[in-house]
Amino acid sequence: MSEVLFLAHRIPFPADRGDKIRSNHLLHAIAARWPVHVGCLGDDAADMAQEQALAKLAVSHCLVRRSTPLPLCALQALASGLSVSLTAFDSARLRRYTAQVLATRPITTIFVFSGQMAQFVPASFEGRVVMDFVDVDSAKFEAYAQTGMLPRRSLYAREGRLMRRFEERTARRADCSLFITREEQALFEARLAAPGAADVRALGNGIDAALFDPALVAPAPELAGQGAKIVFTGQMDYPPNVAAVEYFTLAVMPLIRAARADASFHIVGRAPTASVLALSGINGAQVTGAVPDVRPWLAGADLVVAPLKIARGVQNKVLEAMAMARPVLLTSSAAAGIAARDGEHFAIADGASALAASALDLLGNPARAAALGAAARRFVTDHCSWAQMLAALPEILLGHADAA
C-alpha cells in the first residue's frame, strides 16, 4: 500500500491557531485514506505535550523541539547566506528521520506543509511532492520591509529576496503547489520568472461550524457589564495582528469612544507582545492573553473586528466569528479570499474614519448587526465546510482521480 510522509513546520496539534487548524485538517484527511508518517517541530513545552495525539494518528513520527533563539538563527543565517526562515526550522534529527522513512517505507507522496519544510525533501526522491505554501511568505516579508521598524527593514528585505528564490525553486521541484486562496495563487504565479513552469493551485480553508455554533456557547462572563463590546482574536505575537490591534486601539477606538463612551476593545489571544500588553487601559482596550476557548469571547461580542493592514490567505479568525453569527467588521485585506459579500455577510471598511463609522453604525443598530451575523453563519455553513474545501485532496495527493 502507498504511504505518505507529512512534513510540517509546527505540530498540527492542538488545532488552535491558523496554521495548525489547516495542517490538522489536512493531516486527518490524509490519514483517513493512507498510512501517514509525520515529521514536525514544536515551539514550546505545550507543543511537545501534544506528541501522544500525533502518535495516535501517525504510523511513525518525529517531533523535534525548536530551541535556538530567533536572534541567533538570524546571525547564523547571515553567516551562511541562507534565509532566517530556513535556518530557524532546520533540524539534523528531522533530516535523519526523513531519510530513514524514505529508505524503509513505501512512500509514494511527500506532503510538505509550509515553505520552510521543503528543505527536507531529498533531491533523489522520485515520488510525488505536494507543496502547501499556504500563502506567499516572501511577499509578506517584502511588506514588512516597507512597513516595519527601520532597524529590521533591511533584514526583512533580505528575507523576502531569499525566500522568493527558494519558493520558485521549490515550486519547480514539486509536482503540485498549493495556496490558500486564488488571490495567493495568482500572486505567486505572477512572481514566477517563468510563468507556467509549475503546477499551482488553490486549496481553501474551511470551518467547523458544528464546533463554532453560537447555540452551544455562553458568552464569557468577563464581558458582562462591559457596554458595547468589540473583540479581536488571534495569535498576539504575530506581527500583522500586533499592528492591527495597535492601529485599532490608537487610531480607531478614540473615534468610536467619542460617540460611544461605553465601548470596550478586547484583545483575545496567546503570547501578547510587550507592545500589545501596553495597550491595556488605553481607549477602552483590554488584553486577555491566552484563553482556554475563544468561542465564549466571540459569543459575547457585539462586534468582531479584523482591521489587518497586512493579511495573507484566509483569516480563520474571520470564519470563526462568522460561524458564531457575529457581525464582523474587517479591512479589505482581511476579507481577501473569502467569497462573502460586503454589506450582506460582513462589513468592509478601510481607514480609521471608515472603520469607526461602520463600527458605530453596527453598534447602534442591533437588528442590522444580528441580521449580518445570521447571514454570515448561513454563508459559512453553506460554503465553507472542510469536506467541501478538501474534496480535491485525493487527486492532488495521487496525481490522478481516486477510484476509491
C-alpha positions in Angstrom: 0.0 0.0 0.0 1.2 3.5 -0.8 2.2 5.6 2.2 2.6 9.4 2.7 5.2 11.4 4.5 3.8 14.6 6.0 6.2 17.4 7.0 5.0 20.4 8.9 6.8 23.3 10.5 4.7 23.0 13.6 3.0 20.0 15.2 -0.6 20.1 13.9 -2.0 19.7 17.5 -3.9 21.3 19.0 -5.8 23.0 16.2 -6.0 26.3 18.0 -4.2 28.8 15.6 -4.4 29.5 11.9 -1.6 27.3 10.6 -2.4 24.4 12.9 -6.0 24.5 12.0 -5.2 23.9 8.4 -2.4 21.4 8.9 -4.6 19.4 11.4 -7.4 19.1 9.0 -5.1 18.2 6.1 -3.3 15.6 8.2 -6.6 14.0 9.4 -7.9 13.9 5.8 -4.7 12.2 4.6 -4.6 9.7 7.5 -8.2 8.7 6.8 -7.1 7.3 3.4 -3.4 6.3 3.7 -0.8 5.3 6.3 1.0 8.5 7.2 4.4 9.3 8.7 4.8 12.7 10.3 7.9 14.9 10.8 7.3 18.2 12.5 8.7 20.7 15.0 7.4 22.1 18.3 7.9 25.6 19.5 7.4 25.1 23.3 6.5 22.6 26.0 2.8 22.9 25.2 3.6 21.7 21.6 5.7 18.9 22.9 2.9 17.8 25.2 0.8 17.0 22.1 3.1 14.2 21.0 0.6 11.5 22.1 -2.1 12.9 19.9 0.3 12.8 17.0 1.3 9.2 17.8 -2.3 8.1 17.7 -2.7 9.3 14.2 0.6 8.5 12.5 2.3 5.2 11.7 5.5 6.8 12.8 6.5 10.3 13.8 9.4 12.6 14.7 8.7 15.7 16.8 11.7 18.0 17.4 11.7 20.9 19.8 13.0 24.1 18.3 15.4 25.6 20.8 17.7 28.0 19.0 16.6 31.6 19.8 15.5 33.6 16.7 18.2 36.3 17.1 20.8 33.5 17.0 19.1 31.9 14.0 19.3 35.3 12.3 23.1 35.6 12.9 23.6 32.0 11.7 21.5 32.8 8.5 23.6 35.9 7.8 26.8 34.0 8.2 25.7 31.1 6.0 23.9 33.2 3.3 20.6 31.3 3.9 17.3 32.8 4.8 16.3 33.1 8.5 13.2 31.0 7.8 15.2 28.0 6.6 17.8 28.3 9.4 15.2 28.6 12.1 13.3 25.4 11.0 16.3 23.3 10.2 16.9 20.1 12.1 19.6 17.3 11.6 17.3 14.9 13.6 14.4 15.6 11.3 16.6 15.1 8.2 17.7 11.7 9.6 14.1 10.7 10.2 13.1 11.7 6.7 15.9 9.7 5.2 15.0 6.6 7.3 11.3 6.7 6.5 12.0 7.1 2.7 14.5 4.2 2.9 12.3 1.8 4.8 8.7 2.6 3.9 6.8 2.6 0.6 6.4 6.4 0.5 4.8 7.4 -2.8 4.0 11.0 -1.8 5.6 13.7 0.4 3.2 16.4 1.6 5.0 19.5 2.7 3.2 22.0 4.8 4.8 25.5 4.8 7.7 26.6 2.6 10.4 26.2 5.2 9.9 22.4 5.3 10.8 21.9 1.6 14.4 21.8 2.6 13.8 18.3 4.0 12.8 16.8 0.6 15.8 14.9 -0.8 16.6 15.7 -4.4 16.8 11.9 -5.0 13.2 11.3 -4.1 11.3 10.1 -7.2 7.8 10.0 -5.9 5.2 12.8 -5.9 5.8 16.0 -3.9 2.9 18.2 -2.9 3.9 21.6 -1.5 1.4 23.6 0.5 2.9 27.0 0.7 -0.4 28.3 2.3 0.4 31.8 1.3 3.3 33.7 -0.3 5.7 34.2 2.6 8.2 36.2 0.5 5.6 38.8 -0.3 4.8 39.1 3.4 8.4 39.8 4.2 8.6 42.4 1.4 5.6 44.1 3.0 7.3 44.0 6.4 10.3 45.7 4.8 8.0 48.6 3.7 6.1 49.0 6.9 8.2 47.6 9.7 10.5 49.3 12.2 13.5 50.8 10.5 16.3 48.7 12.0 14.6 45.5 10.8 13.7 46.6 7.3 16.9 45.5 5.7 16.6 42.1 7.3 13.0 41.7 6.1 14.1 42.8 2.6 16.9 40.2 2.6 14.4 37.5 3.8 12.0 38.5 1.1 14.6 38.2 -1.7 16.0 34.8 -0.5 12.6 33.3 0.2 11.3 34.4 -3.2 14.1 32.5 -4.9 13.6 29.5 -2.7 9.8 29.4 -3.3 10.3 29.4 -7.0 12.9 26.6 -6.9 10.6 24.6 -4.6 7.6 25.1 -6.9 9.6 23.8 -9.9 10.7 20.8 -7.9 7.1 20.0 -6.6 4.5 18.2 -8.6 1.8 20.5 -7.3 2.0 23.7 -5.2 -1.0 24.8 -3.1 -2.1 28.2 -1.8 -5.0 29.0 0.4 -6.8 31.4 -2.0 -7.0 32.1 -5.7 -5.6 35.5 -4.9 -2.4 34.0 -3.4 -2.2 31.5 -6.3 -2.4 34.4 -8.8 0.2 36.5 -6.8 2.6 33.6 -6.7 2.2 32.8 -10.4 2.8 36.4 -11.3 6.1 36.4 -9.4 7.5 33.3 -11.2 10.3 34.1 -13.5 8.9 31.6 -16.0 5.1 31.6 -15.6 3.6 28.1 -16.3 6.7 26.3 -15.2 4.9 25.0 -12.1 1.5 23.4 -11.3 0.0 25.9 -8.9 -3.5 25.5 -7.4 -5.7 26.9 -4.7 -7.0 24.8 -1.8 -9.0 26.8 0.6 -9.6 26.7 4.4 -12.8 25.5 5.9 -14.5 26.0 9.2 -16.0 23.5 11.7 -19.4 25.2 12.0 -20.6 22.4 14.4 -17.9 23.4 16.8 -18.3 27.2 16.3 -22.1 27.1 16.9 -23.5 30.0 18.9 -26.3 27.9 20.2 -23.8 25.8 22.2 -21.7 28.5 23.8 -22.4 31.0 26.5 -20.8 34.5 26.5 -17.6 34.9 28.5 -18.6 36.2 32.0 -15.7 38.6 31.8 -17.6 40.6 29.2 -20.6 41.1 31.4 -21.3 44.8 32.1 -18.7 46.0 29.5 -21.0 48.2 27.4 -20.5 48.0 23.7 -18.1 45.0 23.4 -15.7 44.9 20.4 -13.5 41.8 20.2 -10.3 40.8 18.2 -9.0 37.3 18.4 -5.6 36.0 17.2 -2.0 35.0 17.9 -0.7 38.1 19.6 2.9 37.8 18.8 2.2 37.6 15.0 3.3 41.0 13.6 0.2 41.7 11.4 -2.1 41.0 14.4 0.1 43.2 16.6 0.0 46.0 14.1 -3.8 45.6 13.7 -4.7 45.9 17.4 -2.2 48.8 17.9 -3.9 50.6 14.9 -7.4 49.9 16.1 -6.7 50.9 19.7 -4.8 54.1 19.0 -6.5 55.3 15.8 -10.0 53.9 15.7 -11.1 53.5 19.3 -10.8 57.2 20.1 -13.3 58.0 17.2 -15.7 55.2 18.4 -15.5 56.3 22.1 -16.2 59.9 21.2 -19.7 58.8 20.3 -19.9 55.6 22.5 -18.0 56.2 25.7 -19.1 52.7 26.9 -17.2 50.9 24.0 -14.5 48.5 25.0 -12.0 46.7 22.9 -11.0 43.2 23.9 -7.7 41.8 22.5 -8.0 38.0 22.9 -5.1 35.6 22.2 -2.0 34.0 23.4 1.5 35.4 23.7 0.8 39.1 23.6 4.0 41.1 23.0 5.1 43.9 25.3 3.7 46.5 22.9 0.3 44.7 22.9 0.3 44.4 26.7 1.0 48.2 26.9 -2.3 48.9 25.1 -4.4 47.6 28.1 -6.3 50.6 29.6 -5.8 52.8 26.6 -9.0 53.9 24.8 -11.0 51.1 26.3 -8.6 48.3 25.3 -8.3 45.2 27.5 -5.7 42.5 26.8 -6.7 39.0 28.0 -3.7 36.9 26.9 -4.4 33.2 26.3 -7.9 31.9 26.9 -9.0 28.3 27.1 -11.6 28.8 24.4 -12.2 31.8 22.1 -15.8 30.9 21.4 -17.2 32.5 24.6 -15.5 35.7 23.8 -16.9 35.7 20.3 -20.4 34.8 21.7 -20.3 37.8 24.0 -19.1 40.3 21.4 -21.3 43.0 20.0 -18.9 43.4 17.1 -15.8 41.3 16.0 -13.1 43.2 14.1 -10.2 42.2 11.9 -8.5 45.5 11.0 -5.5 44.0 9.4 -3.3 46.0 7.0 -1.1 43.1 6.0 -3.1 39.8 5.6 -2.1 36.7 3.6 -4.6 34.0 2.8 -7.8 33.3 4.6 -8.2 34.7 8.1 -9.5 31.8 10.2 -10.5 34.4 12.9 -13.0 35.9 10.4 -14.5 32.5 9.5 -14.8 31.6 13.2 -16.6 34.8 14.1 -18.9 34.4 11.1 -19.7 30.8 12.1 -20.6 32.2 15.6 -23.1 34.5 13.9 -21.3 37.6 15.0 -21.3 40.8 12.9 -17.8 41.2 11.6 -16.1 44.4 10.6 -12.8 43.9 8.6 -10.5 45.6 6.2 -10.4 44.7 2.5 -7.0 43.0 3.2 -8.6 40.7 5.8 -11.6 39.9 3.5 -9.4 38.7 0.7 -10.0 35.0 -0.1 -13.5 34.9 1.5 -16.2 34.9 -1.2 -18.7 36.6 1.1 -20.3 39.9 0.1 -19.7 43.3 1.8 -22.9 44.5 3.5 -24.6 41.1 3.3 -22.2 38.7 5.2 -19.8 41.2 6.8 -18.8 44.8 6.6 -15.6 46.1 4.9 -14.0 49.4 5.7 -10.5 50.8 5.3 -9.1 53.7 7.2 -9.7 54.8 10.7 -12.7 57.1 10.0 -14.4 54.5 7.8 -13.8 51.7 10.4 -15.1 53.9 13.2 -18.2 54.9 11.3 -19.0 51.3 10.3 -18.5 50.2 13.9 -20.8 52.8 15.3 -23.4 52.0 12.7 -23.4 48.3 13.7 -23.2 49.0 17.4 -26.1 51.5 17.1 -28.3 49.1 15.0 -28.6 45.8 16.9 -31.2 44.4 14.4 -28.9 45.1 11.4 -25.9 43.6 13.3 -27.9 40.5 14.1 -29.0 40.1 10.5 -25.4 40.4 9.3 -24.3 37.8 11.8 -27.1 35.4 10.8 -26.2 35.7 7.2 -22.6 35.2 8.0 -23.3 31.9 9.7 -25.5 30.7 6.8 -22.7 31.6 4.4 -20.0 29.5 6.2 -22.3 26.5 6.8 -23.3 26.5 3.1 -20.0 27.2 1.5 -17.1 26.7 3.9 -17.1 23.2 5.3 -13.8 21.3 5.5 -15.3 18.5 3.4 -16.0 20.9 0.6 -12.6 22.6 0.8 -10.6 19.3 0.8 -12.7 17.5 -1.8 -9.8 17.7 -4.3 -7.2 16.4 -1.9 -7.1 12.8 -3.0 -6.5 13.8 -6.7 -3.8 16.2 -5.5 -2.1 13.5 -3.5 -2.2 10.9 -6.2 -1.8 13.0 -9.3 -5.0 11.4 -10.8 -8.6 10.7 -9.8 -9.0 8.4 -6.9 -11.1 5.4 -8.0 -12.0 4.6 -4.4 
